Amino acid sequence: MKGKNKPIISLDNVWKNYQVGDVKVSALRGVSLDINLGEFVAITGASGSGKSTMMNMVGALDVPTKGAIFLDGKNISEMHESDLAAIRGKKIGFVFQQFNLLSTLTAIENVMLPMEFQDVSDSRTKALSALNLVGLGDRVNHKPKEMSGGQQQRVAIARALVNNPEVILADEPTGNLDSKTGKEIMTLFTKLNKEGKTIVLITHDMNLIKYGRRIVRLADGQVVGR
């Protein structure tokens, strides 16, 4: 069994530069950070602090201009996109503010989608298990328009969980929900963390930050508190 003190994600002197016309903008400036297996980390900062860029780095959605990113010991900053996509599918589950469900598919069909790219057997059984885990076993054949916002986000969480990733990356996951439903979603994340999932929460919402067992603060593309 892997030890909980083992870094599952490591950023080593990560820089990310963008060219905007004639101006070079550094969205991240020499960020070094370890996220250990089993942690619940909240990454926060004001608009323009580098949160979105940090999310893209942590989630293997982008590669740094300079520096290295390690996911479960592998340097993903040197991988091609096809390899990145494969490792994302196995190691990371994504939950976004926009639920990103396909409106023409039922709940269980939406949850089954990630498994289509991973050659998984018994995909329907595993999707049903994931929906039961988030309390939606009675909504498997409902389409998004037939569900509340909170139920749609639970479907999105089930979809993130279905390949049993080690890391759940949640970007403003309650942004489209009322406060009561948002609290229910965060309680679910807390439960998943207690069961061993590593949770990385990207947010500017002070009401969500408190759920993190460690808070990483960004300002001007640098870590200013951890």
C-alpha positions in Angstrom: 0.0 0.0 0.0 1.2 3.5 -0.9 2.1 5.7 2.1 0.0 8.8 2.6 3.1 10.9 2.9 4.2 10.1 -0.7 3.7 13.0 -3.1 1.2 12.1 -5.8 1.8 15.5 -7.5 5.0 17.6 -7.4 5.6 20.9 -9.1 9.3 21.8 -9.3 10.2 25.4 -10.2 7.3 25.6 -12.6 7.0 28.6 -14.9 4.2 29.2 -17.4 4.6 32.1 -19.9 2.1 33.3 -22.4 2.8 35.7 -25.3 0.1 38.4 -25.5 1.0 40.5 -28.5 4.5 41.9 -27.9 4.2 41.3 -24.1 5.3 38.1 -22.3 3.0 37.3 -19.3 4.2 34.9 -16.6 1.1 33.2 -15.2 3.2 31.0 -12.9 6.6 32.1 -11.6 8.8 29.4 -10.1 6.1 27.5 -8.3 7.3 24.4 -6.3 4.6 22.4 -4.4 4.0 18.8 -3.3 0.6 17.4 -2.8 0.6 14.1 -0.9 -1.5 11.1 -1.4 -4.7 11.4 0.6 -4.5 15.1 1.2 -7.4 17.6 0.8 -5.7 20.8 -0.6 -7.5 24.0 -1.3 -5.7 26.3 -3.8 -6.9 29.8 -3.7 -6.1 33.4 -4.7 -7.6 36.5 -6.3 -8.5 36.7 -10.0 -5.3 36.7 -12.0 -3.3 35.0 -9.2 -2.5 31.9 -11.4 -5.2 29.5 -10.1 -6.5 28.5 -13.5 -3.0 27.9 -14.8 -2.1 26.0 -11.6 -5.2 23.8 -12.2 -4.1 23.1 -15.8 -0.6 22.1 -14.5 -1.8 19.9 -11.7 -4.4 18.3 -13.9 -1.9 17.5 -16.8 -4.0 19.7 -19.0 -1.0 21.8 -20.0 2.8 21.6 -19.7 5.1 24.2 -18.2 7.3 26.6 -20.0 10.1 25.8 -17.6 10.3 23.4 -14.7 8.9 19.9 -14.1 5.6 18.4 -13.0 5.5 14.8 -11.6 2.4 12.8 -11.3 2.8 9.6 -9.2 6.6 9.9 -9.9 6.4 10.3 -13.6 7.6 13.6 -15.3 4.4 14.6 -17.2 6.0 17.8 -18.4 7.9 15.9 -21.0 5.0 13.8 -22.3 3.2 14.0 -25.6 -0.5 14.9 -25.5 -1.6 11.3 -26.3 0.3 10.1 -23.2 -1.0 13.0 -21.1 -4.6 12.0 -22.0 -4.0 8.4 -21.0 -2.5 9.3 -17.7 -5.2 11.8 -17.0 -7.9 9.2 -17.6 -6.3 6.8 -15.1 -5.0 9.1 -12.4 -7.2 12.2 -12.3 -10.9 12.8 -12.1 -12.2 16.2 -13.0 -15.1 18.1 -11.6 -15.8 21.6 -13.0 -18.2 24.5 -12.2 -20.0 23.7 -15.5 -21.2 20.2 -15.1 -20.2 19.3 -18.7 -22.8 16.6 -19.0 -24.1 15.6 -22.5 -27.8 16.6 -22.6 -28.8 13.7 -24.9 -27.4 11.1 -22.6 -28.8 9.6 -19.3 -27.0 9.9 -16.1 -25.5 6.4 -16.4 -24.5 7.0 -20.0 -22.7 10.2 -19.0 -20.8 8.3 -16.2 -19.9 5.6 -18.6 -18.2 8.0 -21.1 -14.7 8.0 -19.5 -14.5 4.2 -19.6 -15.0 4.2 -23.4 -11.4 5.5 -23.7 -9.9 3.1 -21.2 -11.1 -0.2 -22.5 -12.9 -1.1 -19.3 -15.1 -4.2 -18.9 -18.4 -4.1 -17.0 -18.6 -0.4 -17.6 -22.4 -0.2 -16.9 -21.9 -2.0 -13.6 -19.1 0.3 -12.5 -21.1 3.4 -13.6 -24.1 2.2 -11.5 -21.8 1.7 -8.5 -20.4 5.2 -8.9 -23.9 6.7 -9.1 -24.9 4.8 -6.0 -21.9 6.1 -4.2 -23.0 9.7 -4.8 -26.6 8.9 -3.8 -28.1 8.8 -7.3 -29.0 5.2 -7.8 -32.6 6.2 -8.4 -31.7 8.7 -11.2 -29.7 6.4 -13.5 -32.0 6.9 -16.5 -32.7 10.6 -16.1 -31.2 13.1 -18.5 -29.6 16.3 -17.2 -32.7 18.5 -17.9 -34.7 16.1 -15.6 -32.3 16.7 -12.7 -31.5 19.6 -10.4 -28.2 21.4 -10.4 -27.0 19.5 -7.4 -28.0 16.1 -8.9 -26.1 17.1 -12.2 -23.0 17.9 -10.2 -23.3 14.5 -8.4 -23.4 12.8 -11.8 -20.3 14.8 -12.7 -18.6 13.5 -9.5 -19.6 10.0 -10.3 -18.1 10.4 -13.8 -14.9 11.6 -12.2 -14.8 8.6 -9.8 -15.7 5.8 -12.2 -12.1 5.0 -13.3 -11.0 5.0 -9.6 -8.5 7.8 -10.0 -6.2 8.7 -7.1 -6.8 12.4 -7.5 -10.1 14.4 -7.8 -9.4 17.9 -9.2 -12.4 20.2 -8.5 -12.5 23.6 -10.1 -15.1 25.9 -8.4 -17.4 22.8 -8.1 -20.2 24.7 -6.3 -20.2 27.8 -8.4 -23.5 27.1 -10.1 -25.2 25.8 -7.0 -27.2 27.3 -4.2 -25.5 27.4 -0.8 -27.4 24.4 0.7 -26.6 22.2 -2.3 -23.0 23.5 -2.4 -22.6 22.4 1.2 -23.9 18.9 0.3 -21.4 18.6 -2.5 -18.5 19.7 -0.3 -19.6 17.2 2.4 -19.4 14.5 -0.3 -15.9 15.6 -1.2 -14.9 15.4 2.5 -16.4 11.9 2.7 -14.4 10.9 -0.4 -11.2 12.3 1.1 -11.8 10.3 4.3 -12.1 7.2 2.2 -8.6 7.9 0.8 -9.1 10.1 -2.3 -6.7 13.0 -2.8 -8.8 16.1 -3.3 -7.4 19.3 -5.0 -9.9 22.1 -4.8 -9.4 25.3 -6.9 -11.5 28.1 -5.6 -11.8 31.8 -4.6 -14.8 31.1 -2.4 -13.9 31.6 1.3 -16.8 29.3 2.3 -15.1 26.5 0.4 -11.5 27.1 1.5 -12.3 25.9 5.0 -12.9 22.4 3.7 -9.3 22.0 2.7 -7.0 20.4 5.3 -4.2 22.5 3.8 -4.6 25.8 2.1 -2.2 27.0 -0.7 -2.5 30.7 -1.5 -1.3 32.2 -4.8 -0.6 35.8 -5.7 1.0 37.1 -8.9 1.8 33.5 -10.1 3.7 32.6 -6.9 2.9 30.6 -3.8 2.6 33.1 -0.9 1.2 30.7 1.7 0.9 27.0 2.3 
